[in-house]
Amino acid sequence: MDLELTKDFDEQEEEKKLITPNILICGQTGSGKSSIINAMSGKQIAEIGDEVPVRNGIKKYKGKSINFVDSDGYEIGKEEKFISDILGYIDAQSEEDYPERVHMVWYCFNMGVARLTDGDLRMISEIEKRKIPVCCILNRIDQTDGGSLNTMRGEIEKRLPSVTIFNFCASPEREVRESVQGYFDEEKLKNWALANIPADMKINVMAGLSISLKSRRKQLSMKYIPSQAAQAAVAVGMNFSQVADSVLLIGLQARMAYHILKSYELSGIGNLFTTIQSVIVSAGGKKLALTIGGTLVELIPVGGKIIVKGANVLVAGSLTYALGMTINETCYQYSTGRKKGSDAEFSDILKGMMTKENINRLVDEYTKKYGKQNTEDEEK
């Protein structure tokens, strides 16, 4: 095994492995489904995107990170055909391979008329029975008043207590959106989608829905990076006799770095990989020595690689954790700075993070949180 972050790592092949979620948007005629797609994707994809006709008025807009499935709305008296068409599509896709299935449903209402029908209730209940995450979006809240909005929410909560409801305004006019800012749940909807989408699609949801930078950092640091550290520890534990002297980065860590970068929608990922690699080699060149769980660990650069002297389960997990947290914080600071007009270079921020003191702090943090479990796993 060797350190080179991009060696044997094919970005295009890795992109194919990430499952692109299919989010079905359906509901009443005039509820602004296409406008919601455009608002949530940040692009006019529902008009000029890669549209793929599917069946019975259902269209799929294929994106790099998320596929939105749009359907014709229904009119009063035609609910049965609508229900049959949508459920028929969901059931047909459930027989396909996992990436082709419907992974989430956003059910939309037009608050301009504020109507909740038995057909709506039946449809949402049937989706719930299929174990697919579903929420209700009350769109066009700029066309109603607070009383009608609260009445509609109350009725849905009474009839569908397990379904989350979001107020929305997909108007392209900034003034209109600002007029209902205090009632607008766009970020809450994004965070709900991130929380409820299957784990193997969260990276794409963070990128595709432009989740807030704080939410991305939190999701990565609390969920994703610890899971990758655990996988690294398991991998070393299964091959312990072969890794007395191991390397810092293997395929798993390279994929982790790629996923974090993608989560922040950073351009030029290949160049950032090269920067990460050079900075890590530079840090290793300072004869970085750490004490992890009572074991002296040395990071020694050899021919463009970093050999880890004294590798074990705890070392593998803690170094993977430290690397992931460092890249995550670098991406967060870089992305936040860009929004504020900063011209700070990614490499400079990373160099400031990739210090012995910071790595030691993160290693200690990991050891306190997960060290006992890693030690028990190694003894088994």
HELIX and SHEET records of a PDB file:
HELIX    1   1 GLU A   11  LYS A   17  1                                   7    
HELIX    2   2 LYS A   33  SER A   41  1                                   9    
HELIX    3   3 ILE A   45  ILE A   48  1                                   4    
HELIX    4   4 GLU A   79  SER A   94  1                                  16    
HELIX    5   5 TYR A   98  GLU A  100  5                                   3    
HELIX    6   6 ASP A  118  LYS A  129  1                                  12    
HELIX    7   7 ILE A  141  GLN A  143  5                                   3    
HELIX    8   8 GLY A  146  ARG A  159  1                                  14    
HELIX    9   9 ARG A  174  SER A  179  1                                   6    
HELIX   10  10 GLN A  181  TYR A  183  5                                   3    
HELIX   11  11 GLU A  186  ASN A  196  1                                  11    
HELIX   12  12 ALA A  199  MET A  201  5                                   3    
HELIX   13  13 LYS A  202  GLY A  208  1                                   7    
HELIX   14  14 LEU A  213  GLN A  219  1                                   7    
HELIX   15  15 LEU A  220  TYR A  224  3                                   5    
HELIX   16  16 ILE A  225  MET A  238  1                                  14    
HELIX   17  17 PHE A  240  GLN A  242  5                                   3    
HELIX   18  18 GLY A  251  SER A  263  1                                  13    
HELIX   19  19 ILE A  269  GLY A  284  1                                  16    
HELIX   20  20 VAL A  313  LYS A  339  1                                  27    
HELIX   21  21 PHE A  346  MET A  353  1                                   8    
HELIX   22  22 LYS A  356  GLU A  379  1                                  24    
SHEET    1   A 7 GLU A  51  ARG A  55  0                                        
SHEET    2   A 7 ILE A  58  LYS A  62 -1                                        
SHEET    3   A 7 ASN A  67  SER A  71 -1                                        
SHEET    4   A 7 ASN A  22  GLY A  27  1                                        
SHEET    5   A 7 MET A 104  ASN A 110  1                                        
SHEET    6   A 7 VAL A 134  ASN A 139  1                                        
SHEET    7   A 7 THR A 164  ASN A 167  1                                        
SHEET    1   B 4 ASP A 245  VAL A 247  0                                        
SHEET    2   B 4 LYS A 305  LYS A 309 -1                                        
SHEET    3   B 4 THR A 295  VAL A 302 -1                                        
SHEET    4   B 4 LEU A 288  ILE A 292 -1                                        
END                                                                             
